[in-house]
Structure formats: structure tokens, C-alpha cells
Amino acid sequence: MKTIKDHSAQAHCVQLPFPLPFGAYVDDEGVTFTLFSRHATRVWLMLFDAPDADKPDLEIELDPQIHRIGDVWHVRVPEARVGQFYLYRLDGVPPKGFHKKYNPKQWVLDPYAQAVSGSPKWGDPFGMKPGKFPHHGARFPKGVIVDDAFDWSGDAPPRVPLEDSIIYEAHIRGFTAHPSSGVDHPGTYRGFMAKIPYLQELGITAVEFLPMQEFDEMEYYHETSKRKSLRNFWGYSTVNFFSPMARYAHDGVHGQQIREFKELVKALHQAGIEVILDVVYNHTSEGGAGGPVYSFRGIDPSIYYMIEDDGKAYRNYTGCGNTVNCNHPVVQQFILDSLRHWVSRYHVDGFRFDLASIFTRDQNGNVLDRPPIVEAIAEDPVLRDSKLIAEAWDASGLYQVGSFPNPHWSEWNGRYRDDVRSFWRGGPGMLSAFASRLAGSGDLYERDGQSPLKSINFITSHDGFTLADVVSYNEKYNEANGEHNRDGDNHNHSYNHGVEGPTDDPHIRGVRKRQVKNFIASLMLSQGVPMLLAGDEFFRTQNGNNNAYCQDNETSWLDWTRVEAHQDLIDFTRQAIAFRKAHPSLRRKAFLKGCLPEEEGADIVWLAPDGSEPTWDNAEVLGCLLNGSKKYTGAEEDKDHLLLLFNAHDHRIPFQIPPPPDDPWKIALTTEENGPLWPDPAQPIELDARSVTVLASAHTPSTR
């Protein structure tokens, strides 16, 4: 190993660059390396020729008198080249009262590394010992020096208006890992590309990818041998925030992942589909006390993390052992740099922020009225066109659905999920809540000039039951996770319809299928922005597991044999999406203004089965008439008037239909297998048990 230490050697071999940007960037004179550390007093840069090298081929000690400006350590190395690998070591003096000392033997990954090289393929435990985290050596993840040039010619962001978006939450590996996917490269970026025509046909406008910033799927192998067969499948444990997940690439993990993910983004854009990344800036893979050191903990933990007052423990508002100090100016800049990186270099179109309420806490955990990081993201010039979606809660009880403190952000509407599930489960008391969710959750968002687009409506997500399991299980079954069924939410608002789990009973199977259609119909008929969980459109099941974070197997993988078995459900989903796209009255940018049935001049009228005002306290049947005139919808031309009818009873209900506003009513969408009984339009329509039916009255242009 060649080592450079003295000043004369540095002056001969190492040139001084401009100290920004952070990371490792290639130019005609070598590679510039830039690292932040406030409390380090010594920094070593290590260069490796091989990804599995257990010692560096070249080590350079940076002289603070020459290679430091403020808190920025920087050096240009002429010998460095694309394709090499690099890490750091640091020593220093932690701030007063902070117990954790620097360890100069600890290898440290650059937080700004554009690619990370670790295991050669997904789930490979090469060089690892069960129950032990890597501190250095062949298994430690290394930064890759890359040239990320890519031919983006012809790429144009779809820029789908938020009100027109149909979001599809999917896992890159899980989408095609099952043998039934039929793709050439299952579980990879390329495997996902092969399924883009399916998404186009379904009508999807945006894919929201579960975390695909570099993470360690072998996390549980390191922690304990008892769970060493499990994998961190979801990826909510980020190792590096600038690099795409290496083991989702088919061609290699030494920088090839950059090209492959860009190819996926470009292909989705060509199909008119946007890319939204699920990002995790609230905590990192380094965990709490006793966790591994990958990056931040070895560089400056007192800056990057929230620390208890005694300096001996990490504040834990995430349930994952640590909490990122998001509103510290240095960390705020790091997060903005990361987000800009994904928008400018990867052309992604938006972000969903995991446990985003962490963004609203100061370094002591206090909740801020105007958190700097939230406002900075919303107002950043590079991010201004990006879709910003908050999971508006954290793991310590802070629940901000309806109150996340910035009007430019949308929110995952957890209230929508719970209320819509509870309404279709049956029983009185949910009609008013269901109507509020259907109308865009004005009780949560109609303030400060906000709109229904604040609400990202979903009934299922990766976290919880699938739609098939919502209608098939009363209880969760998470024993395979190795936590004695203690993990996962106990309040699922689900109903098995008489039998727990799978059944051959044709009646129960029919009711379950219709209930799934009811959920999908409700989602597509609601004001706000719908999000569908991948596979719900073909009755995907996790067999009652509502927290499959560690199940890298058929529990989490999409079984594509179900497509043929449930083609009717796929066809209905496609129909419901197309119906939403065709009717601007379902995609309004302003809250609905309602009135009583006997009044005129509103864009929505709520109806009971007898044509009167609903009895909100104990009813389970609801109708609403949406005015399709451009005066109310804001569309360029008049469209159909719509009558939405919902019956959550377990028996048939007659519903008195109001006179059509224009052309006669026609059935436009229904979850009933053979359509509702309505032989005479002058008589009430007979709504089947647990069903949705939509009538349309085409607008007749005035002849005056």
C-alpha cells in the first residue's frame, strides 16, 4: 500500500481543488474528493482497485492546514480514476458532553457517494459473519468513483397534473421476482421495465417506488443469527442517500446500477409514467446504541443525529434507533443536495417522505410551527415542479394528517384508509366520515387556500394488509417475521365475511371479490389523488401478514399467475381508472359546495335512498349527484352529470333516483356482477348488497 503523509509528498502528488460539491467528482485533472466533518482533526482518504479489497491500495492523509476550509475537507488526486473505490478514516475530538469517540480504525463511507459497491448480488452473505456488522475489510460497502454520463436525449418528464395522477405503489424487486413474472431479469430494474406495458394498459400515471436508495438487505443477518434467513425487503434503512440500490441492477454493482436505473426512468417517461421515490430521511441504517457504523456515525454523529441531553444516547422518534437531525443547517443542506441529485441527475418526478413528521421536530424533538427543512424543500428552485408527499406522522405519536405545516405538500391520508375500510366493513356510524373522504376530506384540508389535492387517498399500501387480505382476515398473522406476532398494526378495520383466510365457499368468495371492487371504485370516485397498491388489481394476498418488511419470498412477491385467475378484477380496475380520467367532476381542484336535495345551484347533492337528505348517524347507504357543468368542474367543456350510489348493507336496498339533469340516466359503472335491477327508470333502482353503482346523465348543449 502506498501512503502519502508528509507535506512535500502531498504537494507533489495531490492538488488543491475548489472544495465543492461534496462527494467524488471526475475532471480532466483527476478526481476531487470533498467531505464534511466539523469535529474531525485527522482525515485519511483510502483508494481501492478492487471492490472486495480488505486494505487500500493508496491512502492519503489530508493536512488540515492545506486540505481544509471551514468544516470541509477536500483534495484532488490525479492518480484516481473512474472505476476505483474509496472510503475514509477519521479521528478527532467529539463535542463536549458527547460520549462517543472517533475510531481511526473504522472505515467510513462517503455520504455523497454516487454509487456503492457491496455484495455482488441480492442476498449474498459473502464475507459476512452472522451477528456481526462489518467495520472494515472486504465486506464493508465502498464508494465507487463513477462517470455518470447518460444519453437523456428524447426524455421529457410527463409532468402529469396532480389532479390527473393515478399513483401505483410498487417494489422494484417484488414486482418481478416471482418466477411467474416471465421477465428475463427478475427482481431488477430491467425486470420492471418489461412490465411497463402492463402499467400503461392499466392506466397508471406514476409509479411510487419503495426505497431504492442504497440499503443493506442483509441487516438482520448482521444483527442476530436467529433471524439470519430474513431480509430487509422494504429497504427503510438507508446506507447511502445518493446512490441507487446496487443489487436491483442486472449488469453489476460497481456503478452499473446508475445506468440501469436511469434506463428505467427514461423508459417509464416514454410511456407517460412519472417516477416518485419513497425516501427515508428520518433515520438511517446505523440504528441506535450498538448499531453499525457506515457513514454519519463515523463522521459527525452530533451533527447528523438528534442526541439526548446527556450525550449518551440517540433520540428515537422513528422506532429505528436514531433520528436524523433534519433541521440542523448542515443536515438540511445534505437533504436538499440529495433531493436535487435525484431530480437533476435521474429525472425523477417526485418524492414520498417516510415518517415526514420528523421534519417538523427541532434537535430536541420539539415540534416547530414552520420547520425550516419543510419550507426549504417546498421552495427550492430545482424541486419546485416535484410532487411532494408526506407520510404525516412519526413513531412517537405525532400525527399531522390534516396539519402538515406547508401548503405545497400533499399527505398520505391515513384517515381516508381507515374510514373507507370501516364504511365497507358495515355497521352504522360511518356514513358522515365516508362522505367526507369521498368529497376530498374538506374537514382536514379546507383551510388556508388548500385543495382536495392535498389528500393522497389510499386504502392499502406496502404497510398493512393487501386489499384481498382486508376482506379475508379479521386478525394479522405475522409469526414468520420472528417477532411473535407483536409487530404490525392491530387495528386493520378489516372483515373476513365469515371465514378467516382462504375458503372454497362460493358466496364468501363472491362477496370478497365485490368488496375489493367497491374499494377500488370508492378510490377512483373520490376527490383527491388515488394511490393503488401493486397487485391489488389481481387479488394479491400476503396470507394475513400485515407487516411483510422482512419477507423476501412469495409472501411479498407479486404472483402473476393470479392475473388470469382474476382478469375480471383487472378489467374493472382498468375501467374505473378510465372512468375517473374521463370525468373532470371526479378530479376537482376546489372543494365541493353541497346543498340539500330540494335546493339548486351546487356542484354536489347528498341523497338518502328515499331522495331526502341522508340520516348521517345510522345509515349505510349514500347517494351523491355531481354536477358535470364546466362552471363547477373547471373543465374546458361540460361533461356528464354523475350519480354515485353506495350500499354498504348486507342486503338489497331500493334507491329513488332523482330526475336526470339532462339526458336520461344510464348505468356507467357498477361493481355488481350482472348490474343493478332497474327495469323502469321511473321506479327506484335496486342496489345489491355491498355494491357501488354510478349513473351518468350526458350534458345536452343548450339550443338557445
Secondary structure by P-SEA (a helix, b strand, c coil): ccccccaaaaaaccccccccccccccccccbbbbbbbccccbbbbbbbcccccccccbbbbbcccccccccbbbbbbccccccccccccccccccccccbbbbcccccccccccccccccccccccccccccccccccccbbbbbccccccccccccccccccccbbbbbbcccccccccccccccccaaaaaaaaaaaaaacccccccccccccccccccccccccccccccccccccccccccccccccccccaaaaaaaaaaaaaaaacbbbbbbcccccccccccccccccccccccccccccccccccccccccccbbbccccaaaaaaaaaaaaaaaacccccbbbbccccccccccccccccccaaaaaaaaccccccbbbbbcccccccccccccccccccccccaaaaaaaaaaaacccccaaaaaaaaacccccccccccccccccccccccccccaaaaaccccccccccccccccccccccccccccccccccaaaaaaaaaaaaaaaaaaaacccbbbbccccccccccccccccccccccccccccccccccaaaaaaaaaaaaaaaacccccccbbbbbbccccccccbbbbccccccccccccccbbbbbbccccccccccccbbbbbbbbcccbbbbbbbccccccccccccccccccccccccccbbbbcccbbbbbbbccccccc
